Amino acid sequence: MPVFLVCGSDKPKKLEKVISENFADKYYKVADDQWFITSEKGTTKSVAEELSPDGKNGGFIVIPVTNFWGFHDKSTWEWLEVNMNKGIDS
């Protein structure tokens, strides 16, 4: 399933409320203004429109995650591993 990074929010509390409502079991909070989201719709535009169709939930950027590397909590890597492989036949 496609995974997206939502970041750069100028209204993180408002945006987090929308994320938790629209992507209830499909997001992971990385930092106060950064979240990973999975979406069946599969485009940055569809995710952005679902988060703020009228632009009133503040500014933010949606970036598709196709690869990752770095240093973070173990739970971050586990969430990415599970969610990036959902829907892929082994």
C-alpha positions as CSV (number, residue, x, y, z in Angstrom):
1,M,0.0,0.0,0.0
2,P,1.4,3.5,-0.8
3,V,2.9,5.3,2.1
4,F,3.2,9.1,2.3
5,L,5.0,11.5,4.5
6,V,2.9,14.6,5.6
7,C,5.2,17.3,6.9
8,G,5.8,21.1,7.2
9,S,2.4,21.8,8.8
10,D,1.8,25.4,10.0
11,K,-1.2,24.1,12.0
12,P,0.0,20.7,13.3
13,K,-2.6,20.2,16.0
14,K,-5.5,20.9,13.6
15,L,-3.9,18.7,11.0
16,E,-3.3,15.9,13.4
17,K,-7.0,15.9,14.4
18,V,-7.9,15.5,10.7
19,I,-5.4,12.8,10.2
20,S,-6.6,10.8,13.2
21,E,-10.2,11.1,11.9
22,N,-9.6,10.4,8.2
23,F,-6.7,7.9,8.5
24,A,-7.6,6.3,11.9
25,D,-5.6,3.1,11.7
26,K,-3.4,4.2,8.9
27,Y,-1.0,6.7,10.3
28,Y,2.1,6.9,12.4
29,K,3.2,10.1,14.1
30,V,7.0,10.7,13.6
31,A,7.2,14.2,15.2
32,D,4.8,17.0,16.2
33,D,4.4,18.0,12.6
34,Q,5.3,14.8,10.7
35,W,3.2,11.7,10.0
36,F,3.4,8.7,7.8
37,I,0.1,7.8,6.2
38,T,-1.1,4.9,4.1
39,S,-3.8,5.4,1.5
40,E,-5.5,3.1,-1.0
41,K,-6.0,6.1,-3.3
42,G,-2.3,6.2,-3.9
43,T,-1.6,9.8,-4.9
44,T,-0.2,12.8,-3.1
45,K,-3.0,14.9,-4.5
46,S,-5.7,12.6,-3.2
47,V,-4.1,12.5,0.3
48,A,-3.8,16.3,0.4
49,E,-7.4,16.8,-0.7
50,E,-8.6,14.4,2.0
51,L,-6.6,16.3,4.6
52,S,-7.7,19.7,3.5
53,P,-10.0,20.0,0.6
54,D,-10.5,23.7,1.0
55,G,-7.1,24.6,2.4
56,K,-8.4,25.6,5.8
57,N,-6.4,23.0,7.7
58,G,-3.2,24.9,7.1
59,G,-0.2,24.4,4.9
60,F,1.6,21.1,4.6
61,I,3.5,18.9,2.1
62,V,2.6,15.3,1.1
63,I,5.5,13.3,-0.2
64,P,5.4,9.7,-1.5
65,V,7.7,7.3,0.4
66,T,9.4,4.8,-2.0
67,N,12.5,4.2,0.0
68,F,13.9,5.1,3.4
69,W,17.0,5.0,5.6
70,G,18.1,6.8,8.7
71,F,18.0,6.6,12.5
72,H,14.8,6.6,14.5
73,D,12.8,4.5,17.0
74,K,12.4,0.8,16.3
75,S,8.6,1.3,16.1
76,T,9.1,3.7,13.2
77,W,11.0,1.1,11.1
78,E,8.5,-1.6,12.1
79,W,5.5,0.5,11.0
80,L,7.1,1.4,7.7
81,E,8.1,-2.2,7.0
82,V,4.6,-3.5,7.7
83,N,2.7,-0.8,5.8
84,M,4.9,-0.5,2.8
85,N,4.6,-4.3,2.2
86,K,0.8,-4.4,2.7
87,G,-0.9,-5.7,-0.4
88,I,2.3,-7.1,-1.9
89,D,2.2,-10.8,-2.7
90,S,5.2,-12.6,-1.3
